Amino acid sequence: MTNLAEFRAAERMLAQQLAQLENMKQDTGLQRELAFNDELKALMQSYGYSARQALAILQSAS
């Protein structure tokens, strides 16, 4: 494959991936997960807990 052909193939793949990313950004489920993730990280930081510590607390609660 020539450099130009390889470049064009990579360009097409990138365009497809960007379109997929835009579609994913519109997904309400993903938006909720991202919001939860951000809120959880902020909560853990405000209490000074690591992800491992938070997980241990959640596992002990069940």
C-alpha positions in Angstrom: 0.0 0.0 0.0 1.4 3.4 -0.9 1.7 6.2 1.6 -1.2 8.1 0.0 -3.5 5.0 0.1 -2.5 4.3 3.7 -3.2 7.9 4.6 -6.6 7.9 2.9 -7.6 4.6 4.6 -6.6 6.1 8.0 -8.5 9.3 7.1 -11.7 7.2 6.4 -11.3 5.2 9.6 -10.9 8.4 11.6 -14.0 9.9 10.0 -16.0 6.8 10.9 -14.7 6.8 14.5 -15.5 10.5 14.9 -19.0 9.8 13.7 -19.3 7.0 16.1 -18.1 9.2 18.9 -20.6 11.9 18.1 -23.4 9.3 18.1 -22.2 8.0 21.5 -22.2 11.6 22.9 -25.9 11.8 22.1 -26.7 8.6 24.1 -28.6 9.5 27.2 -27.3 6.4 29.0 -23.7 7.4 28.4 -24.5 11.0 29.5 -25.9 9.6 32.8 -22.8 7.4 33.3 -20.5 10.3 32.7 -22.4 12.5 35.1 -22.4 9.7 37.7 -18.6 9.2 37.2 -17.9 12.9 37.6 -20.1 13.2 40.7 -18.6 10.1 42.3 -15.0 11.3 41.7 -15.9 14.6 43.3 -17.5 12.9 46.3 -14.6 10.6 46.8 -12.2 13.6 46.6 -14.2 15.6 49.1 -14.1 12.8 51.6 -10.5 11.9 50.8 -11.3 8.3 49.6 -9.6 6.4 46.8 -11.5 4.3 44.4 -10.3 1.2 46.2 -11.5 2.5 49.6 -14.9 3.5 48.2 -15.3 0.1 46.6 -14.4 -1.7 49.9 -17.1 0.4 51.6 -19.7 -0.5 49.0 -18.8 -4.2 49.1 -19.1 -4.3 52.9 -22.5 -2.7 52.7 -24.1 -5.6 50.8 
